[in-house]
Amino acid sequence: MSPGDPDPSTPPTDSGGVTPVSSRLDLTVVAPTPPRLVRTATDPNFHASENTRLLATKQRKHYDGADSDDDRGRGKSSRGHLGPRSASEVSTQRIQKATKVARKIRQRSKYYIPVTEWLPTYSWSLFASDAVAGVSAMSYATSLAKLTPVAGLWSSSVPIFLYGLLGTSRQLSMGPEASLSLMLGQLITELVWNDPHSPPANPELEAAAISVMATFQVALITGVLGLLRLGFLDVVLSRALLRGFITAIGVIISIEQSIPLFGLTDVLKNAGNPPTLPIPKLIFIIKHITESNPITTTISVCSLSFLIFGKIIKQRVKRRPGGAWLRFVPEILIVVIATTWLTSIFRWDHRGVDILGKIQTTTGSPFGLPLSSRTLKYFNATFPTAFVMALVGVVDSMVSARENATKYSYAVHPNRELVAYGATNLVASTLTATGCLPVFGSPTRSRLNGETGGRTQMASLITSALVLLSIFFVIPWLYFLPRCVLAAIITTVVYGILNEAPHDVVYYWRMKAWPDSIQMAGTFLLTIFFSIEVGVVASVGFSLLLVIQNSTKPRIKIIGRRPDTDDWVPIDEDDEALEEIPGVLVVRIREPLSFANTGGLKERLRRLELYGPQKSHPSDEPIRESAKAVILHMGDVDEIDASALQILSELVNSYQERGVGIYFAHLQPQQLEQFRIVNIPQTLGPSRFHPDVRSAMLEVETLGFGVCSAPSRFVSNHPSPTSLA
């Protein structure tokens, strides 16, 4: 044993390995030896691996003493002494096999069809709370305020029933969303009413065809994402970007609903060149505010005040003892009934109040095939908006589903959720007779669903049934419902969205998260001043840039040894850790190496070499001397792809040309085989590969680092191929 070799009894040194007998990795290719099956558990040094146990089992199968040599010679099994099996044994075996298959089918069905898991064990004591949750969630739905009230109601019934069967979130309240409906409405306006001088013969049918095609494309996109197991994509958008986009959507919806709130719908229609963007539309409202209808404005202000103050009072009182019952009061339903009744008595519709009027429901089935000649002609025109709607809907739904799952202690499966969203929207796209709206989860309604007691998907099933009944029995009673009340209901939902923005702004300010603040403000301004599509594209683009930036930044640290120990830790995380030898840079790579993060590894190592772990500007003068040797701790590198391996080879050659010795510690055997492919071991020699940092430092120390400059053996010591055999 040479003086530089460690003691074989030395315990594990740094965080990664055990010091073997030799201080260098043996680069000789040794043929694998078969496992020793004669060792038993009495040997304290014996730890059977899974492969060893499997191999031992196979060996016992072929060399079990139960089979004599004569039996093996005759080709008979040990069962040959017992004779053939009886019919009852065969029948019992078949029953056991069928029972096992049935049990496996039940287990798989619970995974793919969640309703089969909770429905058989459903406690009917939860029915009352689920029923109230369903009614409350329905009262908060904004489907009546969409382009076609019947289309909104149908979209809130049958598709929701399907999600109740397939969805994994127990509180997610599905239905048409205000932001998605706004995007769809803008798309319909652009395609149908783009030329007001030549409107189509049947604008309602064209609008329905556009909505069907857009919803079908949304279903196709979300379903494919789920089948490809891309459920992680919802985490790509940062919360700051998402908050900026949602806040802008809330402001845009508030501006849009201000027109019916003040009774300016006819004024906008009669305008020569009506504005379409949010800011010009806000200027239009301010200029024509004097033309608003006084009764409509009064109804809007009273309804909006009642809804907002009712929500605030409910949030405060329900936390007090005896105030839990107040959460079951549907204030929206009260406003709808009261305003409809008062309008019918005082006939405010004769005084300029715009009412819902008679809604023609379909006499036959509203269902049909989504793909037809009328819908397919809009395929190219609707796809970009459908993609944006799918992205926004998925992100909103997954954020809400994860929030409720964390709050109520259960798990949601993103891939299955995407498949459920796709199936739900696919069913919605079959509403060809009335038109349809994209269906996704609402954070506001889902939060309300949980607060009012919803604990299973039964709330979704009840919501679906009640909305379906309202199509046939409630719609006729809403003839005198003022449309400004529907606008007030939507504005109340927007109030909940905008109410969360100040908390996020204060949070980012206190955290001094200036990049997040810039992202939130930038997304908000782009969405407000340009369009929703531009805001979404900007949000996704910014998020992808952030992800790429983080993934391409190599996570490496300068490590040092704690005094009187063999523990090596980052020097910027532990003040006691010191670099032992001047001019020797010991770096730990903390992630797998791929083409993305290895490209900047050379520059990152150069910065650590000259400036250390402190932040510095590239124009600053170096504060450290150039390294004479570099030791790379590879213990956390689980995988190296082909591109990263080529970059590592170039890095090794670069250090060799500079006369800097490069050493590898904790290199895994399969990675060493990869290194052979690009001739790294042949270039460096066996002295550059060590099982741990301690043995590498002993090797470096024998070269005289810290005492004198490094000799030329760094460059000239190229081992012969025979030494690497």
N, C-alpha and C positions, 0 to 999 in steps of 0.2 A: 504493500500500500504506500502510495506516495505521500509526502507531507501535506500536500494540498487536498487530499481526499478526506471526506468527513468520516466520522466514526459510524460503523454500521448500526450501532444502538441508538444513534441520535434520533430523538422524537421528531414529529413533523415540525417543519420550520415555519415558512410563511404560509399564507392562506392558499394552499393549493396542492401540496404533495408531501411525500415522505422521502427523506434522503436515503437513497439506496446505497449499496456497497460502493459503487463507482460514482464519482462526482460528475460523470459525463454520461449522456444518453448513449446506449449502444446502438450504433447505426447499422449493425450487421443484421441482415435479414435472416431470421431463425424460423425454421418450419414449425408450425404449431404442433404441440404434443397433445395426445389424447388425455382426457381428464382421468385422474386417478380415482377409480371407484372403490379402491380398497380402504380409503381413509374414512374414518367414522367420526361421529360427533364428539368422541372422547378426545380427539386432537384439538387442543385449545387454539391452534393457529389455523384450523380449517374453517373456511366460510364458503359453503357451497353456493355457487351462483345458480341462477335460474336455468342456464344452459346445462350446467353440470347435473342438476336434478333431473332435467328432461332426458339427458343422455343416459343417466343411471336407470331411469324408468324403462327406456327402450332396451337397455342391456338386460335388465331383469326379465323383460318380456320375451327375449329370445333365448335366454340361458337360465330360465327359472328351473329349479330342481324338481318342480312338480311334473315336468315332462321328462320322462326317461329317455335314454339314448335309443331304446327300441322304438318308443313312440315316435320320436323324431325321424328315425330311419324309415318307419312305415308311413310317415306323412300324416299321422293322426294327432289330433289335439287331445288334451286331457279330458275333454268332454266325451270322447269316443267310448270311455268306459261306462258312461251313464246311459247310453242309448239315445235314440231320437227324442225330441221334445214332444210333449203331449199337446193336444189341441187346446186345452185350457191354458197351458203356458203361453202358447202362441197368441191366444186371444187376450190374455192379460198383458202381454208385451205390447200388442197393438193399442190397447186401451191406454196404457201408460204413455206411449208415444203420441197418441192423439191428444191426451191431456196436456202433455208438455207443449205441443204445437199450439193448442188453444190458449194456454197460459201466456205463451210468447206473443200471440196475436193480441190478446187483451193488453199486454204491456206496451206493445207498439202503438195500439190504437189510442191509449192514454197520452202518448207523446204527440201523435199527429192530429188527433181529434180531441182536444182538451175537454170538451163537454162530456165525454165518456168517463172522465176522471171525477169531476165534481158533481155531476147530476145524480149518480146512484147513491152518493153519500150526502146529498143536499139536505140540510136541516130546514124544515119548513118554518122553524122559528125565525129564520132570516127573511122569510117571504115579505113580511110587512115592511122591513127596512129596505129591501130590494125594490119593492113596489113604489115606495115613496121616492127612492133614488131615481127610478125610471121616470116617474111623473115630473120630478124636479128637473132632471136633465132634458126632458122633452120641452119643458117650459122655457129653458134657456136656449133651445135650438133656434137658429136664425134662418131656417129654411123658408118660412113664410115671406121673408123679405127678399127672396131671390127673384130672378127674372120671371119664372113661372112658379107660382105657389104650389100647384099640384105636383110639378116636377120635383120641387124641394121636398114635399111630403112623401112622395114615392121613394125618393132617394134616402129618406130617413127611416124607412120601414123595412122592406124586404132585405136590402143589403146589410142592415144592422143586425138582422136576425142571423145571417150567415156568419158575421164576425163573432156573435155570441157562441157559435158552435166551434169555430176554428181558432179564435184569438186566445192568447195566453195571458193577457192583462185582464185583471178582474174588475178594475175600475175605469178602464178607458171608455170614454163616451164617444162613440163614432157618429158622424153626421157631416153634412155640408159645412164647410168652414168659410168664414167671412172673407179671409184673404184669398183663398182659392176661388171662391165665387166671384170676387172682384176681378181677378185675372181672367176668368172665363167670360165674364160680362164684357170686359174690354176687348177680348178676342172676337166675341160675337158682334159687337158694335163695329169693329174694324172690317170684318168679313161681310157682314150683312148690310150695314148702313154706311159703308165707306163712301158711296156715291148717293147723296140724298136725292139727286135729280132722277135717278133710275133705280128705284127700290125693286127688290124681287117680287114676283107675283105672290108667293106665300112666305113671308118673312118668318112666321112662326115655325113652319116646317124646316126652313133652312137653319134657324137658330137651334132647333131640336137636333138636327143632323150634326151640327158642329159640336154641340155638347156631348152627343153620343160618341163621336169619333175621339174627342179629347179625353173623355173618361175611359174609353177602351184602351187608348194609348197609355194612360196612367196605369191601368191595370196590367198591361203588358210589361211596362218598365218595372214596376214594383215586384211583379211575380217572377220575372227573370232574375232580378237582383236576389230574391230569396232563394231560388233554385240554384243559383251560382254561389250561395252561401257568402254573400257580401253584406251581411248584417252589420258589419263594423263601420260601414261608410257614414253612419249617422254621427260618429264621433269626429269626423273630419272637420266639420264646421265648428269653429270656436264659439264659446258662449258670447263673447263680445260682439262678434259679427252677427250672430243670430239675434242678439238683443237689439242691435242697431237696425236690422232689417224689420223685425217684428214691430218695433216702435214706429218706424216709418210707415208700415202698413196700417197701424192704428191711427196715425195722423191722416193718412189718405182716406181711410174709411170714414173718419169723422168729417172731413171736408165733403165727401160724397153724400153722406147722410144729412148734412146741413141743408141741402136743397129741399128734400121733402119735409124736414123739420120746420122750415120757415114757409113752406107752401110755394116754393119758387120753381116747381117742376114745369108748369106751363110757360113761365117766363124763359126758362132755359131752352125749351123746345122751340119757342118762337124767335129766339135769337138768330141773327143771320149766320154767324159763324161761331157756334157754341164751343167753349173751351173743352179740352180733353185732359190736359195735364193738371196735376193737383194745384200748383201755385196759380196759374191763370184762372182756374175754377174758383179758388179762394178770393181772388181779386174781383171776379164776376159777382160773387155772393155779396161782398162788401159794397160794391157799387149799386146793387139792386135790392139792398136790404129794406129800403123804404117801400118796395112793392110786395112785401111779404103779406100773407093772409093773417089778420090778427087772431082769429079763432084757432087756426092751425098752430100758430106760434104759441098760443096759450095752452092748448092741449099738449104740445110737445114739451114745453117747460114744466108743466105740472107732472106729466108722466115721467119725464127724465129725473126730476127732483125726487119723486116718490121712489123710483127704482134705485137711485144712487143712495139716498138716505136710508132706504129700507135695507140695502145691503150693508151699509155701515153699522146700522143699529143691530142687525142680526149678528154681525161679527163680534160686537161687543157684549151683547146680552147673552148669547148662547154659551159664553164661558162662565157665566155666573151660575150659582146654584138655582135650579129650577127654571133655567132659561133654555134648556136643550130643545124644548118643544118648538121654539121659534124657528129652528133651522128647517122644519118641515113646511113652513108657510111659503107657497110659491107666489112671490110678489108680482112676477110677470103675468101669471094667469089672472091675478086680481085686476091688474091694469087693463088687460085685454077685455075682460068681462065688463068692467065699469065703463070704459070708453065706448065700447060697442053699444051698451044699453043707453048711455046718455045721448049718443049720436042718433040712435033710432027714435028717441023721444023728442029731442029738440030739432031733429032734421038738419043737423049742421052741414049735411052734404049739399043742401040748397043754398048754403052761404059760402061756398067755395072750398069746403073741406073735402079733400080727395079720400074716398073710401075704397075698400077692397072690392066691393061690388059682387056680382054674380060670377062664380068661378065654374067653368064648364069642366066637369070630370068626364073621364073617358067612359063610354058606354060598354066597350069591350075590354079585352085584356090589353094592358099597356106594354106587354112584353113582345119582343121581336129580336131578330138577328141584328147585331150591331154593325155588321159589314154588309153594305148594300151599295148600289150605284150612287145613291144620294149622299151617303156618308164618306165613301172612299175618295170622292173628288176633293175632299178637304184634308186628306191624309198629310200631305206635305205642309200645308199651311198651319195645321194645329200641332204638329209634332214638337216644335221648339217650346211653345207654351205648355204643352202636356209634360214635357221633361222637367220644366221649372216647377210646375205644380206637383209632380211626383216627388221631386227633391224636397220642396218645402213641406209637403204633407208628411213624408217619411220622417224628416227631422223633428217636426212638431209632435208627431205621434210617438216616436221613440223616446223623446225627452219626457213626455207625460207618462208613458208606460214605465220607464225606469224610475221616475219619481215616485209613483204609486207602489211599485214593487219594493223599493227601499223602505217606504213608510210603513207598509203592511207586511213586510218580511216574507216575500216569496220571490220566485225567479221568473223572469221573462226571457224568451228565446228570440233574439233578433231575427234570425233567418225564418223561423216559423211565423213571426209577426209580419214579415214582408210578404210571405205567401198568403197569409190571411188578408192583408191589405189588397193584394192583387186579386184574390177571389172575390172580395167584397166589391171592388170597383168593376170587376168583370160582370157581376150580376147587375150592378147599377147601370152598366152600359147597355143592358138589354131593354131598358125603358125607352124604346124607340118612339112610342106614340106620344109621350108627354115631354121627352127630353130628360136629362139627368144632370146631376152635379157630382164632382169627385167627392169621395167619402173618406175622411180621415179622422183621427182623434183630436179632441180639443183639450188643451191643458186646463182651461177654465172649467168646462163642464165636467171633466174627469175629476178635478179636485173637488168640485161640488158633489159628484157622485160618491166619492169616498166619505166626505163629511156628513152626508145624509144617511149613511149606513150601508151603502153598497159594498158587499164582500164577495160576490161571485158575478159571473156573466149573466145571471138571471136578470139583473137590472137592464142589460142590453136587450134581452128577449122581451121584457115587459115594455120597454120603450118602443121596440119595433111593433108590438101588438097594439099599443095605444095609438101610435101615429097612424097605423093602418086603419084603425077604427075611425080616427078623426077624419080621414079622407071621405068616408061615406056618411058620417053622422054629424061632424062638428063644422065642416066647411059651410054648409048652408046657414048656420047661425052666425057666421062671421061676415055677413053681407055689409053691415054698417061699421066694420072695424076701420078706423082711420089709418091710412098708410103712414102718417107721421108717428103713430104709436109703434109701428114696426121699425121705423128708423130710430126711435128712442130706445127700443130693445137692443138693436145692434150697437148703438152708441154706448149703452151700459156695458156690453161685453168689451167694447174698446176701452172703456174706462178701466176695467180690470187689467188690460194689457198695458196701458200707459201708466197705471199706478205703480208698476214694478220698475219702470225705467229710472226714476230718481234714486231708488235704493242701489241700483247697479252703478250709477254715476258716482254716488258717494263712496261706494265700496272701492271702485277703481281709484278714486282720488286718495283714499286713506291708504291703499296698498301701493300708491305711487306707480301703478301699472300704466305708464304712459303709452306703450304700444297698444294695449287693449283699448284704452280710451280713444286713440286715433282710429283704430279699426272700427269701433262702434260709431264714432262721429262720421267717418268717411262713408260707411255703408248707409247710414241714415240720410246723409245729404245726397248721395247718388240716387237713392230710391225716391226721395222727395222731388228732386229737380229734374230727373230724367224719366225713369219708368221702373216698374217693379222688376221687369226682366233684367234691366241693367243692374239693379241692386242685387238680385240673386246671383247673376254671373260674377259681379264684383266680389260678393261674399265667398262664393266657391273658389274663385281665383285667388283671393287673399289667403284663404284657408289652405289651399293646396301649396301655395308658396311657403307658408309657415311650416307645413308638414315636411316639405322638401328641404327647407332650411335646417330643421331639427334633425332630419334623418341623415343629411349629408355631413353633419358636424361630428367628427370622430370623438368618442368619449374616452379620453385617455388622461391619466393622472401621473404626476411625478410621485413616486413612493420612496419612503425612507424607513430606516429601522428604528424601532423604539430601543432606548438604552437597555442593555443587559437582557435583551430578549431576541428572538428570531422572528418577531412580528413586523411585517412590512405594511405600512399604511400610507395613504396620501399625506404629503407634508402640509398641504393647505387645510387639512381636516384635523390634524393632530400636531400641536405645537412641540411635542416631545420627539416626534419623528425627525430624524436628521439624515441627510445624504452623507454616506460614509467616506467616499473617496472623491476628492475634487476632480472634476473632468469626466466623471462616470455618471451618465444619465440613466436612471432606472425608471422605466415607464410601464404602467399597467394599462392594458387595453381592456375595456369593460363591456364589450359587446361583440357579437359576431361581425365578421368583416364581409362586406359586400361591395359591389361596384359603386354604390351610392356614398358610403361613408369612407371608403379607402382612398378615393380620389384626393381628398384634402389631408390625408394622413401625413404625407411628407412635409407639407407646409406647417401643419400643427406641431409636428415633432421639432421642426426648425424653430418655431416660436418658443416652445418650451425650453429648447436648448439655449436660446439667447436671452429670454426674458423671464423664464420660470413660470409658475402658475398664476402670477399677478396679471391683471388686465393691463394692456399697453397698446399704444398706437404704433403702427408699422414704421412711422418716421422717428420713433424714439431710439436713442442710443442703446445698444445691448448692455445689459447689466450683469451678464454671466459670460464666462469664457466658453469658447467652442468646445464641444464634447470630444473626448478622445476615445470614448467607448460608450455604446448604448446597449442596455439590456432591456429586452421586451418581455414582460410578464404576460404570457398567453393563456393563463388559467381560465379566464372568462370567455375566451373565444371558442364558442361551440361549433362554429361553421365558418368556412372560408369558401367563397364562390370562385369561379374561374377568373373573372375579371379582377377580383381582389388579389388573387394569387399572382397574376401578372404584374400588378402594381407593386406587390411586395418584392417580387424579383427585381424590378427596376429600383426599388428603394435600397435593397441590399447592394446592388451594383453601384449605386450612387455613393453609399457610405464607403464602399471599398475604394472607389476612385479618390475619395477625400482622405483616405488613410484612417478612417474611423472604424474601430472594431464593433461589430454588431453581434449580439448574443441573444439566444432565445431560451426562455425558461418556461417550464410547465407546458411544453408543447405536447399535444396529444398524439398518440401513435398514428391515427388516420391522417392527421395534418402533416406529420412527418413524411408520410407516403406521398401526400400532395406536393410537398416541397421537392421531393425527388423528381417529379415530373418537369419542374422548371429549373432543375439542377442547382438549387440553393445549397443543399448539403455538399455537393461536389465543389461548389465555389468557396464555401466557408471552411469546410473541414469539420471533423467530429468535435473539436475543442469548443465550438461555438454553440453547442446544444447541451442543455443541462436540465436536470429534473426539477430544480428549484432555484430561487434567486441566491440563496446562500452559497451553493456550489458554484454558481456563475461568478459571484463576487470573489470567491477563493481563487478561481481561475484568473480573474482580472487582476487580483492583488499580486499574484505571482509574476505578473508582467511589469510590476513596478509602478503602477499608476499612483499618483500622489507623491511619489518620491522623485521620479525623473520622468521625462517625456516618454511617450510610447515608442518602442523600437519599431523598426520597419517590418516586423513579422506580420503586422496587420495586413500588409499588402502582399508580401512575398510568400507567406506560408500557405501555398495552395497544395493541399494533399493530393497524393496520387490516387488514381481510381482504385488501386488495390487496397488502400487503407479504408475505403468506404464500402468494400465488398460485403 
